[in-house]
Amino acid sequence: MITLSWLKNIIDDNTATFWMSTGMFPQEFIIRFAESMKIAHVTMHCYNVKTLKIEKSISDDATDFEPISEKEFEHIEGHLQTNNIPLVGTTATHLRFIVTSGYEHFISVHRVSVGG
């Protein structure tokens, strides 16, 4: 789990700021919305992420997560990976992102955006 000070780097719309993993997998973070939200897609800018799972919750207290997507990212040496993940028809109050493996020991997440 990451702290709030690092989480803001993922959602600040700036790919120059980022969160870096501790070097072990899995790594996870949760994004909470002010209210239930319809989600069409998620875009993630990251580095060295190999596999990612996304889970959703519709509870108020971030419990009862259910899987909604799993994706393997292409490795792009020296550049950020940009992945658009369709989640058409999804409604959630929380999204949990679980990085299950990386191309290296350390990964970084630079930006996550959610489109409705």
C-alpha positions as CSV (number, residue, x, y, z in Angstrom):
1,M,0.0,0.0,0.0
2,I,1.3,3.5,-0.7
3,T,0.9,6.6,1.4
4,L,-1.2,9.6,0.4
5,S,1.9,11.7,-0.3
6,W,2.9,9.3,-3.0
7,L,-0.6,8.7,-4.3
8,K,-1.0,12.3,-5.3
9,N,1.9,11.8,-7.8
10,I,-0.2,9.2,-9.6
11,I,-3.3,11.4,-10.0
12,D,-1.7,14.8,-10.5
13,D,-1.8,14.7,-14.3
14,N,2.0,15.1,-14.5
15,T,4.0,12.2,-15.9
16,A,7.2,13.8,-14.4
17,T,6.1,12.9,-10.9
18,F,5.6,9.2,-10.0
19,W,5.3,6.5,-7.4
20,M,8.0,3.9,-7.3
21,S,7.6,0.3,-5.9
22,T,9.6,-1.2,-3.1
23,G,11.0,-3.9,-5.3
24,M,8.7,-6.8,-4.4
25,F,5.5,-8.0,-5.9
26,P,2.6,-7.7,-5.7
27,Q,2.3,-3.9,-5.2
28,E,-1.1,-2.2,-5.0
29,F,-2.9,1.1,-4.6
30,I,-6.5,2.1,-4.4
31,I,-8.2,5.1,-6.0
32,R,-11.4,6.3,-4.3
33,F,-14.1,8.4,-6.0
34,A,-16.3,10.9,-4.2
35,E,-19.3,8.9,-5.3
36,S,-20.1,5.9,-7.5
37,M,-18.8,6.5,-11.0
38,K,-19.4,4.9,-14.4
39,I,-16.1,4.0,-15.9
40,A,-15.4,3.5,-19.6
41,H,-11.6,3.2,-19.5
42,V,-8.4,3.7,-17.5
43,T,-5.2,5.0,-18.9
44,M,-2.0,4.2,-17.1
45,H,1.5,5.7,-17.7
46,C,4.1,3.6,-16.1
47,Y,7.6,2.0,-16.4
48,N,8.6,-1.6,-16.2
49,V,5.1,-2.9,-15.3
50,K,4.6,-6.4,-16.8
51,T,1.2,-7.5,-15.4
52,L,-1.6,-5.5,-13.9
53,K,-4.9,-6.5,-12.3
54,I,-7.7,-4.0,-11.7
55,E,-10.5,-4.7,-9.2
56,K,-13.5,-2.7,-8.4
57,S,-15.6,-2.1,-5.3
58,I,-19.0,-0.4,-5.0
59,S,-18.9,-0.4,-1.2
60,D,-18.3,2.8,0.8
61,D,-15.4,1.3,2.8
62,A,-13.2,-0.3,0.1
63,T,-14.3,-3.9,0.7
64,D,-15.7,-6.7,-1.5
65,F,-13.4,-6.1,-4.5
66,E,-14.1,-8.1,-7.7
67,P,-11.7,-8.5,-10.6
68,I,-12.6,-6.5,-13.8
69,S,-9.4,-6.6,-15.9
70,E,-6.0,-8.2,-16.2
71,K,-3.5,-7.0,-18.7
72,E,0.1,-7.7,-19.7
73,F,2.0,-4.6,-20.8
74,E,4.6,-4.5,-23.5
75,H,8.1,-3.6,-22.4
76,I,9.4,-0.3,-23.9
77,E,13.0,0.2,-22.9
78,G,13.7,3.8,-22.0
79,H,10.2,5.1,-22.4
80,L,7.0,5.2,-20.4
81,Q,4.4,2.5,-21.1
82,T,1.0,4.0,-22.0
83,N,-1.9,1.6,-21.8
84,N,-5.5,2.3,-22.3
85,I,-7.6,-0.4,-20.6
86,P,-11.3,-0.5,-21.6
87,L,-13.7,-1.1,-18.7
88,V,-17.0,-0.4,-20.5
89,G,-20.1,-0.8,-18.3
90,T,-18.1,-0.6,-15.0
91,T,-19.5,1.3,-12.0
92,A,-17.3,1.7,-8.9
93,T,-16.6,3.7,-5.8
94,H,-13.0,2.3,-5.6
95,L,-10.5,0.9,-8.1
96,R,-7.7,-1.3,-6.8
97,F,-4.6,-1.6,-9.0
98,I,-2.4,-4.6,-8.4
99,V,0.9,-4.8,-10.1
100,T,1.6,-8.6,-10.0
101,S,5.0,-8.5,-11.9
102,G,7.5,-6.2,-13.5
103,Y,10.2,-6.4,-16.1
104,E,12.7,-5.3,-13.4
105,H,12.6,-5.4,-9.6
106,F,11.4,-1.8,-9.4
107,I,8.5,-0.3,-11.3
108,S,7.1,3.3,-11.4
109,V,3.5,4.6,-12.0
110,H,3.5,8.1,-13.4
111,R,-0.1,8.8,-14.1
112,V,-3.5,7.1,-13.9
113,S,-6.6,8.7,-15.4
114,V,-10.1,7.3,-15.3
115,G,-12.6,8.2,-18.1
116,G,-16.4,7.8,-17.8
